[in-house]
Amino acid sequence: MRIAPRDGDASLLALTPVAGPAATDEVVESGGVRLFLEFSTAAVLRDKVLDARMDDRGSAGFLISAPACEKHRG
């Protein structure tokens, strides 16, 4: 899977199935899953968490979130 700006708009991201990374992509691996991040997207997502879930109908959904900072937890 590759995450990159959608239609050249850096404020919108697209997740696209691909066979391999582009020459300038950053490759991230976790739990046997490989993600390819377009170089500008990699910088934006560096401190984020990608969560993948299946809904009741079997469709995949994705959520990108920022983990809570330890010093700001109550």
LUMFI-117415 format. One line per field, with one value per atom (N, C-alpha, C, O): x, y, z; residue number from 1; atom name; residue in one letter. Coordinates in Angstrom, 1 decimal. Atoms other than C-alpha are relative to their C-alpha. Layout:
# residues N
u: X / ...
v: Y / ...
w: Z / ...
seq: NUM / ...
atom: CA / ...
type: a / ...
***
This chain:
# residues 74
u: 0.8 / 0.0 / 0.9 / 2.0 / -0.8 / 1.2 / -0.9 / -2.1 / 0.7 / 0.1 / 0.7 / 1.9 / -0.6 / 0.6 / -1.1 / -2.3 / 1.0 / -1.1 / -1.0 / -0.6 / 1.1 / -4.4 / -0.1 / -0.3 / 0.1 / -4.4 / 0.9 / 0.6 / -0.9 / -1.4 / -0.3 / 0.4 / 0.4 / -3.2 / 0.5 / 0.0 / -0.7 / -1.0 / -0.9 / -0.6 / 0.9 / -4.0 / -0.9 / -1.6 / 0.8 / -5.7 / 0.9 / 1.8 / -0.9 / -4.1 / -0.8 / -2.0 / 0.6 / -4.8 / 0.8 / 2.0 / -0.7 / -4.1 / -0.3 / -1.5 / 0.1 / -3.4 / 0.7 / 1.9 / -0.8 / -2.5 / 1.0 / 0.7 / -1.0 / 0.8 / 0.9 / 0.9 / -0.9 / 3.4 / 1.2 / 1.8 / -1.2 / 6.3 / 0.1 / -0.7 / -0.2 / 7.6 / 0.5 / 1.2 / -0.6 / 8.4 / 1.4 / 1.8 / -1.4 / 12.1 / 0.2 / 1.2 / -0.2 / 11.7 / -0.9 / -0.9 / 0.9 / 9.2 / 0.8 / 1.9 / -0.5 / 10.0 / -0.8 / -2.0 / 0.6 / 9.3 / -0.1 / 0.9 / 0.3 / 7.7 / -0.5 / -1.5 / 0.5 / 7.3 / -0.4 / 0.3 / 0.5 / 5.3 / -0.9 / -1.8 / 0.9 / 3.8 / -0.2 / -1.2 / 0.0 / 4.6 / -0.7 / -0.9 / 0.7 / 2.8 / 1.0 / 1.7 / -0.9 / 4.8 / -0.9 / -1.8 / 0.6 / 3.7 / 1.0 / 2.2 / -0.9 / 5.2 / -0.5 / -1.7 / 0.4 / 5.1 / 0.7 / 1.9 / -0.6 / 5.6 / 0.8 / 0.4 / -1.0 / 8.5 / -0.6 / -0.2 / 0.6 / 6.5 / -1.0 / -1.2 / 1.0 / 3.8 / 0.7 / 0.2 / -0.8 / 6.4 / 0.3 / 0.2 / -0.3 / 7.4 / -1.2 / -1.1 / 1.3 / 3.8 / -0.5 / -1.0 / 0.5 / 3.0 / 1.0 / 0.7 / -1.0 / 6.2 / -0.4 / 0.0 / 0.4 / 4.7 / -1.5 / -2.1 / 1.4 / 1.2 / -0.1 / 0.9 / 0.3 / -0.4 / -1.1 / -2.1 / 0.9 / -2.2 / -0.8 / -0.1 / 0.8 / -5.1 / -0.9 / -1.6 / 0.8 / -6.8 / -1.1 / -0.8 / 1.1 / -10.2 / -1.0 / -1.1 / 1.1 / -12.9 / -1.3 / -1.5 / 1.3 / -16.5 / -0.8 / -0.3 / 0.9 / -19.5 / -0.2 / -0.6 / 0.2 / -19.7 / 1.3 / 1.2 / -1.2 / -16.1 / 0.8 / 1.8 / -0.8 / -14.9 / 1.0 / 0.8 / -1.1 / -11.6 / -0.1 / -0.5 / 0.0 / -11.3 / 1.3 / 1.9 / -1.2 / -8.3 / -0.1 / -0.9 / 0.0 / -7.7 / 1.5 / 2.2 / -1.3 / -4.6 / -0.1 / -0.9 / 0.2 / -4.2 / 1.4 / 2.4 / -1.2 / -1.6 / -0.1 / -1.1 / 0.1 / -0.8 / 0.1 / 0.7 / 0.0 / -1.4 / 1.5 / 2.2 / -1.4 / 1.8 / 0.0 / -1.0 / 0.0 / 2.8 / -0.1 / -0.8 / 0.0 / 3.3 / -1.4 / -1.7 / 1.3 / -0.3 / -1.1 / -2.3 / 1.0 / -2.1 / -0.3 / 0.5 / 0.5 / -4.3 / 0.3 / 0.0
v: -1.2 / 0.0 / 1.2 / 1.3 / -1.2 / 3.5 / 1.1 / 1.2 / -1.2 / 6.7 / 1.2 / 1.4 / -1.2 / 9.9 / 1.1 / 0.8 / -1.1 / 13.3 / -0.4 / -1.0 / 0.3 / 12.9 / 1.1 / 2.3 / -1.0 / 14.7 / 1.2 / 2.3 / -1.0 / 16.7 / 0.9 / 1.9 / -0.8 / 18.2 / -0.6 / -1.6 / 0.6 / 17.7 / -0.1 / -0.8 / 0.1 / 18.2 / -1.2 / -1.5 / 1.2 / 15.1 / -1.2 / -1.1 / 1.2 / 11.6 / -1.1 / -1.3 / 1.1 / 8.6 / -1.3 / -1.2 / 1.3 / 5.0 / -0.9 / -1.2 / 0.8 / 2.9 / -1.3 / -1.3 / 1.2 / -0.7 / 0.0 / 0.4 / 0.0 / -1.0 / -1.2 / -1.8 / 1.2 / -3.8 / 0.4 / -0.5 / -0.4 / -1.8 / 1.5 / 2.2 / -1.4 / 1.6 / 0.7 / 0.1 / -0.9 / 4.5 / 0.2 / 0.0 / -0.2 / 5.4 / 0.9 / 0.7 / -1.0 / 8.3 / -0.3 / 0.4 / 0.4 / 6.5 / -0.4 / -1.0 / 0.6 / 5.8 / -1.3 / -1.3 / 1.3 / 2.2 / -0.2 / -0.1 / 0.2 / 1.5 / -1.4 / -1.8 / 1.3 / -2.0 / -0.2 / 0.2 / 0.3 / -3.1 / -1.2 / -1.2 / 1.2 / -6.5 / -0.7 / -1.3 / 0.7 / -7.9 / 0.8 / 0.3 / -0.9 / -5.0 / 1.0 / 1.7 / -1.1 / -2.7 / 1.1 / 0.8 / -1.2 / 0.8 / 0.8 / 0.9 / -0.9 / 3.1 / 1.4 / 1.6 / -1.3 / 6.7 / 1.0 / 1.0 / -1.1 / 9.5 / 0.9 / 1.1 / -0.7 / 11.6 / 1.1 / 1.2 / -1.1 / 14.7 / -0.5 / 0.0 / 0.6 / 12.5 / -0.6 / -0.6 / 0.7 / 10.6 / 1.0 / 0.7 / -1.0 / 13.8 / 0.4 / 0.6 / -0.3 / 14.7 / -1.1 / -0.8 / 1.2 / 11.2 / -0.6 / -1.5 / 0.6 / 10.6 / -0.3 / -1.3 / 0.3 / 10.9 / -0.4 / -0.3 / 0.4 / 9.5 / -1.5 / -2.2 / 1.5 / 6.1 / -0.3 / 0.4 / 0.5 / 4.3 / -1.2 / -2.2 / 1.1 / 2.1 / -0.5 / 0.3 / 0.7 / -0.3 / -0.8 / -1.6 / 0.8 / -1.8 / -0.5 / 0.1 / 0.5 / -3.9 / 0.3 / 0.2 / -0.3 / -2.8 / -1.3 / -2.4 / 1.2 / -5.2 / -0.6 / -1.8 / 0.5 / -5.6 / -0.5 / -0.9 / 0.5 / -6.5 / 1.0 / 0.7 / -1.0 / -3.2 / 0.6 / 0.8 / -0.6 / -1.8 / 1.5 / 2.2 / -1.4 / 1.6 / 0.3 / -0.5 / -0.5 / 3.6 / 1.3 / 2.1 / -1.2 / 6.2 / 0.4 / -0.4 / -0.5 / 8.4 / 0.9 / 1.8 / -0.8 / 9.8 / 0.3 / -0.3 / -0.3 / 11.5 / -0.6 / -0.3 / 0.5 / 9.6 / 1.1 / 2.1 / -1.0 / 11.5 / 0.1 / -0.9 / -0.3 / 13.1 / -0.3 / 0.0 / 0.4 / 11.7 / 1.1 / 1.0 / -1.1 / 15.1 / 0.7 / 1.5 / -0.6 / 16.1 / -0.9 / -0.5 / 0.9 / 13.1 / 0.3 / 0.8 / -0.4 / 13.7 / -1.1 / -0.9
w: 0.0 / 0.0 / 0.0 / 0.6 / 0.1 / -0.8 / 0.5 / 0.1 / -0.4 / 0.9 / -0.6 / -0.4 / 0.7 / -1.1 / -0.1 / 0.1 / 0.2 / -1.7 / -1.1 / -2.1 / 1.0 / -3.6 / -1.0 / -0.6 / 1.1 / -7.0 / 0.3 / -0.1 / -0.2 / -5.9 / 1.2 / 1.4 / -1.1 / -2.9 / 1.3 / 1.8 / -1.2 / 0.2 / 1.2 / 2.2 / -1.1 / 2.5 / -0.1 / 0.9 / 0.2 / 1.1 / -0.3 / -1.1 / 0.2 / 1.3 / -0.7 / -0.4 / 0.7 / -0.9 / 0.4 / 0.4 / -0.2 / 0.0 / -1.2 / -1.5 / 1.3 / -3.1 / 0.1 / 0.5 / 0.0 / -3.5 / -1.2 / -2.3 / 1.0 / -5.4 / 0.3 / 1.3 / -0.1 / -6.1 / 0.8 / 1.4 / -0.7 / -4.7 / 0.1 / -0.4 / -0.2 / -3.6 / -1.3 / -2.1 / 1.0 / -5.9 / 0.4 / 1.6 / -0.3 / -6.1 / 1.2 / 1.9 / -1.1 / -3.6 / 1.3 / 2.2 / -1.1 / -1.2 / 1.2 / 1.1 / -1.2 / 2.4 / 0.3 / 0.2 / -0.3 / 3.4 / 1.5 / 2.2 / -1.4 / 6.8 / 0.1 / -0.6 / -0.3 / 8.1 / 1.5 / 2.3 / -1.4 / 11.2 / -0.1 / -0.9 / 0.0 / 12.0 / -1.3 / -1.5 / 1.3 / 8.6 / -1.1 / -2.2 / 1.0 / 6.8 / -0.5 / 0.4 / 0.6 / 4.4 / -0.5 / -1.3 / 0.5 / 3.7 / -0.7 / -0.3 / 0.7 / 1.1 / 0.1 / -0.3 / -0.2 / 1.9 / -0.9 / -1.0 / 0.8 / -0.6 / 0.8 / 2.0 / -0.8 / 0.6 / 0.8 / 2.0 / -0.8 / 1.7 / 1.0 / 2.1 / -0.9 / 3.2 / 1.2 / 2.3 / -1.1 / 5.3 / 1.1 / 2.2 / -1.0 / 7.0 / 0.8 / 2.0 / -0.6 / 7.8 / 1.0 / 2.1 / -0.7 / 9.1 / 1.0 / 1.7 / -0.9 / 11.1 / 1.4 / 1.9 / -1.4 / 14.5 / 0.2 / 1.3 / 0.0 / 13.6 / 0.1 / -0.1 / -0.1 / 14.1 / -1.1 / -1.2 / 1.0 / 11.2 / 0.6 / 1.0 / -0.6 / 12.5 / -1.1 / -1.7 / 1.0 / 10.1 / 0.7 / 1.6 / -0.6 / 11.0 / -1.1 / -2.2 / 0.9 / 9.3 / 0.6 / 1.8 / -0.5 / 9.6 / 0.0 / -0.4 / 0.0 / 10.0 / -1.3 / -1.4 / 1.4 / 6.2 / -0.6 / -1.8 / 0.5 / 5.8 / -0.8 / -1.4 / 0.7 / 4.4 / 0.9 / 2.1 / -0.8 / 5.5 / 0.1 / -0.8 / -0.3 / 7.1 / 0.6 / 1.3 / -0.6 / 8.1 / 0.7 / 0.3 / -0.8 / 10.7 / 0.3 / 0.8 / -0.4 / 11.1 / 1.2 / 1.1 / -1.2 / 14.5 / 0.7 / 0.4 / -0.7 / 16.7 / 1.4 / 2.1 / -1.3 / 19.9 / 1.1 / 0.8 / -1.1 / 23.2 / 0.5 / 0.7 / -0.5 / 24.5 / 1.5 / 2.2 / -1.4 / 27.9 / 1.0 / 2.0 / -0.9 / 29.5 / 0.1 / 1.0 / 0.0 / 28.6 / 0.4 / 0.5 / -0.5 / 30.0 / 1.4 / 2.2 / -1.4 / 33.1 / 0.9 / 2.1
seq: 1 / 1 / 1 / 1 / 2 / 2 / 2 / 2 / 3 / 3 / 3 / 3 / 4 / 4 / 4 / 4 / 5 / 5 / 5 / 5 / 6 / 6 / 6 / 6 / 7 / 7 / 7 / 7 / 8 / 8 / 8 / 8 / 9 / 9 / 9 / 9 / 10 / 10 / 10 / 10 / 11 / 11 / 11 / 11 / 12 / 12 / 12 / 12 / 13 / 13 / 13 / 13 / 14 / 14 / 14 / 14 / 15 / 15 / 15 / 15 / 16 / 16 / 16 / 16 / 17 / 17 / 17 / 17 / 18 / 18 / 18 / 18 / 19 / 19 / 19 / 19 / 20 / 20 / 20 / 20 / 21 / 21 / 21 / 21 / 22 / 22 / 22 / 22 / 23 / 23 / 23 / 23 / 24 / 24 / 24 / 24 / 25 / 25 / 25 / 25 / 26 / 26 / 26 / 26 / 27 / 27 / 27 / 27 / 28 / 28 / 28 / 28 / 29 / 29 / 29 / 29 / 30 / 30 / 30 / 30 / 31 / 31 / 31 / 31 / 32 / 32 / 32 / 32 / 33 / 33 / 33 / 33 / 34 / 34 / 34 / 34 / 35 / 35 / 35 / 35 / 36 / 36 / 36 / 36 / 37 / 37 / 37 / 37 / 38 / 38 / 38 / 38 / 39 / 39 / 39 / 39 / 40 / 40 / 40 / 40 / 41 / 41 / 41 / 41 / 42 / 42 / 42 / 42 / 43 / 43 / 43 / 43 / 44 / 44 / 44 / 44 / 45 / 45 / 45 / 45 / 46 / 46 / 46 / 46 / 47 / 47 / 47 / 47 / 48 / 48 / 48 / 48 / 49 / 49 / 49 / 49 / 50 / 50 / 50 / 50 / 51 / 51 / 51 / 51 / 52 / 52 / 52 / 52 / 53 / 53 / 53 / 53 / 54 / 54 / 54 / 54 / 55 / 55 / 55 / 55 / 56 / 56 / 56 / 56 / 57 / 57 / 57 / 57 / 58 / 58 / 58 / 58 / 59 / 59 / 59 / 59 / 60 / 60 / 60 / 60 / 61 / 61 / 61 / 61 / 62 / 62 / 62 / 62 / 63 / 63 / 63 / 63 / 64 / 64 / 64 / 64 / 65 / 65 / 65 / 65 / 66 / 66 / 66 / 66 / 67 / 67 / 67 / 67 / 68 / 68 / 68 / 68 / 69 / 69 / 69 / 69 / 70 / 70 / 70 / 70 / 71 / 71 / 71 / 71 / 72 / 72 / 72 / 72 / 73 / 73 / 73 / 73 / 74 / 74 / 74 / 74
atom: N / CA / C / O / N / CA / C / O / N / CA / C / O / N / CA / C / O / N / CA / C / O / N / CA / C / O / N / CA / C / O / N / CA / C / O / N / CA / C / O / N / CA / C / O / N / CA / C / O / N / CA / C / O / N / CA / C / O / N / CA / C / O / N / CA / C / O / N / CA / C / O / N / CA / C / O / N / CA / C / O / N / CA / C / O / N / CA / C / O / N / CA / C / O / N / CA / C / O / N / CA / C / O / N / CA / C / O / N / CA / C / O / N / CA / C / O / N / CA / C / O / N / CA / C / O / N / CA / C / O / N / CA / C / O / N / CA / C / O / N / CA / C / O / N / CA / C / O / N / CA / C / O / N / CA / C / O / N / CA / C / O / N / CA / C / O / N / CA / C / O / N / CA / C / O / N / CA / C / O / N / CA / C / O / N / CA / C / O / N / CA / C / O / N / CA / C / O / N / CA / C / O / N / CA / C / O / N / CA / C / O / N / CA / C / O / N / CA / C / O / N / CA / C / O / N / CA / C / O / N / CA / C / O / N / CA / C / O / N / CA / C / O / N / CA / C / O / N / CA / C / O / N / CA / C / O / N / CA / C / O / N / CA / C / O / N / CA / C / O / N / CA / C / O / N / CA / C / O / N / CA / C / O / N / CA / C / O / N / CA / C / O / N / CA / C / O / N / CA / C / O / N / CA / C / O / N / CA / C / O / N / CA / C / O / N / CA / C / O / N / CA / C / O / N / CA / C / O / N / CA / C / O
type: m / m / m / m / r / r / r / r / i / i / i / i / a / a / a / a / p / p / p / p / r / r / r / r / d / d / d / d / g / g / g / g / d / d / d / d / a / a / a / a / s / s / s / s / l / l / l / l / l / l / l / l / a / a / a / a / l / l / l / l / t / t / t / t / p / p / p / p / v / v / v / v / a / a / a / a / g / g / g / g / p / p / p / p / a / a / a / a / a / a / a / a / t / t / t / t / d / d / d / d / e / e / e / e / v / v / v / v / v / v / v / v / e / e / e / e / s / s / s / s / g / g / g / g / g / g / g / g / v / v / v / v / r / r / r / r / l / l / l / l / f / f / f / f / l / l / l / l / e / e / e / e / f / f / f / f / s / s / s / s / t / t / t / t / a / a / a / a / a / a / a / a / v / v / v / v / l / l / l / l / r / r / r / r / d / d / d / d / k / k / k / k / v / v / v / v / l / l / l / l / d / d / d / d / a / a / a / a / r / r / r / r / m / m / m / m / d / d / d / d / d / d / d / d / r / r / r / r / g / g / g / g / s / s / s / s / a / a / a / a / g / g / g / g / f / f / f / f / l / l / l / l / i / i / i / i / s / s / s / s / a / a / a / a / p / p / p / p / a / a / a / a / c / c / c / c / e / e / e / e / k / k / k / k / h / h / h / h / r / r / r / r / g / g / g / g
***
